[in-house]
Amino acid sequence: MFIVDAHLDLAYNVMRGRDVTKPAAEQPAVDNETATVGLPDLRKGGVALVCATIFCPPRNYKNRGYTTADDGFAPRRATGFVDAMRHALGAYLRFAGASRLDWAAHLAADKQLFPELTG
């Protein structure tokens, strides 16, 4: 059986203060919300593929996020997003046992934001 998690907000969870490298049970509550998953939980559950989503919140969470529609469609400009995505992608690479990401040609501008994750 091949199990897929087709929607995982890794960077958003990191941006909110979660440590996705820990099981959900070991993550503290954030804004009165309980963690739902960590990468170790996915491994324990036999999840073979994770599709990480790119979600950038509007500026209403700890003064982070986008303020205009244009910013909403350009997540790399949102405060804290790139650092959160860098941490989340690094955690996912460790989870997957990989050392780098392969990028599609049309993502060249995004690839430049993460030089330490590309080979």
Residue pairs with C-beta under 8 A, 6 or more apart in sequence:
1 46
2 48
2 49
3 45
3 46
3 47
3 48
3 49
4 47
4 48
4 49
4 50
4 51
5 37
5 42
5 47
5 49
5 50
5 51
6 51
7 51
7 53
8 37
8 42
8 50
8 51
8 52
8 53
9 52
9 53
9 55
10 20
10 50
10 52
10 53
10 85
10 88
10 89
10 91
10 92
11 52
11 54
11 55
11 81
11 84
11 85
11 87
11 88
11 89
12 53
12 55
12 56
12 57
12 84
13 20
13 35
13 88
14 20
14 84
14 85
14 87
14 88
14 91
15 57
15 64
15 80
15 81
15 84
16 30
16 31
16 61
17 30
18 27
18 30
18 35
18 38
19 27
19 38
20 37
20 38
20 39
20 88
20 91
21 38
21 39
21 40
21 91
21 94
21 95
22 38
22 40
23 38
23 40
23 41
23 44
24 34
24 35
24 36
24 37
24 38
24 41
25 35
26 38
27 35
27 38
28 35
29 35
39 91
39 92
39 94
39 95
42 50
42 95
43 95
50 92
50 95
52 88
52 89
52 92
54 75
54 85
55 75
56 65
56 66
56 72
56 75
56 78
56 81
57 64
57 65
57 66
58 65
58 66
58 67
58 72
59 65
59 66
59 67
59 79
63 79
64 78
64 79
64 80
65 78
65 79
66 72
66 74
66 75
66 77
66 78
71 77
71 78
75 81
76 82
76 110
76 113
82 113
85 113
85 114
86 113
86 114
86 116
86 117
89 101
89 114
89 117
90 116
90 117
93 99
93 100
93 101
93 117
99 119
100 117
100 118
100 119
101 111
101 114
101 117
101 118
101 119
102 119
103 110
103 111
103 118
111 118
